[in-house]
Amino acid sequence: VEQVAELTGLRSLEVSGVCLGASDEGILALRNLTSLEQLKLEGPNFSSPSLAILVNMRNLRRLSFNFGLWEETMAPILKLENLEAIDFNLFEMSPDERITIFKKLGGLPELEEVSVGWRIDDEILRVLSTFPKLRKLNLRRATGYTDEGLVKLMTMSPTLQEIAVRMPHE
């Protein structure tokens, strides 16, 4: 990862769990990649301090990770004012914690695409309907929501153009 970290003009990076750098230490080595527009992290949960490097990545437009998004790891993500797309999982947490995460994500001014995995509910769909620029929603990895919740989302979200679901999803 140290060699990759020297490529300061890099625009897109994918770090896999099989990569030796898919650790807190490896991620911290990437802090100078401020030109990144797309970052995909696959691996174990990274700690909040290691994800703090994201605040340096002001050009980041697409962020994807297969580990859980927790309230304490959100602070650096919420500072990504140019973020247009996010792909993440929600693991074991209370419904209130999930709703809090989505409410905070709704404050990202350029967020147009959301892809989420794990269990969500109709209240989260309602929160998603308040995202001002939400254009594309991928729920193929999500369960727990109802058809009624989807219908409300589609009628309440004037910017939503694409939605991907899995059947059955309840």
N, C-alpha and C positions, 0 to 999 in steps of 0.2 A: 504494500500500500504506500510505503514511503516514496517509491519511484513514481507512482501515479500522482501523489500529492505535489510533485514538482511540475506537473503539467497544468500550470495556472490558467491557461487559455481554454481548458477542457470545457465543453458545453453540456455533455451528457455522461453520466456515470452510473453503472450498475454494480453494486457490491453484494456478492453472494455469500451465504453462510458457509460454503465450502472454502471460500477464500480466507486465508489466514488473517486478513485484515478486518474480517467481519466481527469486530469486538469494539469495546469502548476505546481502547488504545488506538486501534486502526482507524476508527472514525475520527478521532481527534486529530490524526495526522492530515486529514482532509480540510482542515480549517481555512487554508489559503486558496481553495478552489472557488473563488468569488465570482467566476464567470459562468458557473454551472447554471443551466436552465432546466435541467432534468436530472433527478436523483432517485435511484431505486435502491433501497436497502433490504436485503433478505438475510435474515439470521436471527440470532437470539434477541431478546429484548435488550435494547441499548438503554443506558441510564440517562437521566435528565441532563447531567453535566456534559455527556458526550454529544447529545442532541443540541446543546447550546451553540455548536458550530454553525447551525443553520442561520443564525442571525447575521452572519457574515455573508450569506449567500443571497444578496438582495435581488439578483437576477433570476432566482429560482422560480420557475413557472409550473413545473410538474414535480410532485413528490409522491413516492410510492414506497410502502413498507409493509411487510407481511407480519410484523409483530404488533402487539396491541398498542393502541393509543390510550394513554392514561392522562388524567387531568394534570398531573405534575409534569408530564412531558410536553404539554401543549404550549407553554410560554414561548419557546423559540418559533414554533410553527405560526403562532398568531402574529408574529412580527414580519412575516413574509407577505408584504403588501402586494406583491406582484403574482402571488400564487393563483394559478388558474385551475389546477386540477390536483386532487388528492385521492389516494387509494390506500385504504388502511383496514385493519380489523379491530373489532371491539371484543375483548375477552371478558372474563368473569368480572362483572361489576354491577352495581345496582342500577335499576332503571333511571333513578335520579342522576347518577353519575353520567350515564349515557346521554341524557337530555342536556346536561350541562356542557358536555363536549360539543354537541351539535350546535347549541346556542352560541358558543364561543366561535366555532368555525363559521357561523353565519356572519360574523363581523369581518371576515376577510373580503375586502372590497372587490377583488377581481375573480373570486372563485366561481367557476362555471361548471366544473365537472366534479362529481363525487362518486366514488366507488367504495362500497363498504361491505365487509364480511362480518358474519356472526349474527347474533339475535338482536333485532330492532323491533319496534312496535309502531302503532299508528301515531302515537304522540311524536315520535321522532320524524315521521313523515310530515306531520303538521309543522314541525320546526323547519324542516327542509323547504317547505313551501314558502317560508319567509326569506329565503336566501335571494337577494335582489337580482343576481345574474345567473342563477342555476339554469343551465341549458341541457345538461346531460347527467343522468343518474343511473348507476349500475348497481342493481341489487341482486345479481346472480348468485352471490355467495351469502346472501342474507336470508334469514327466516324470521317468522314471528309477526309479520304485518298482515293485514287483511286486504281483500279486494276493495272494501269500502274505504280503507285508508288510502289506497292507491288512487281511487276515483277522486277523493277530496284533494289529494296532492295535485293531481292533474288539473283540477278546476281552480285551485287556489294559486297556482304558480304560473303566471302568464309567460314567463321566459322559458319554461321547460319544453324542450323539443324532442328529446330522446330519453327513453327509459328501457332498461333491460331488467327483466325479472326471472325468477326461477319458479317453476310450477311443480308441485304445490309449494307455497311459501309460508303457510301457517303452521 
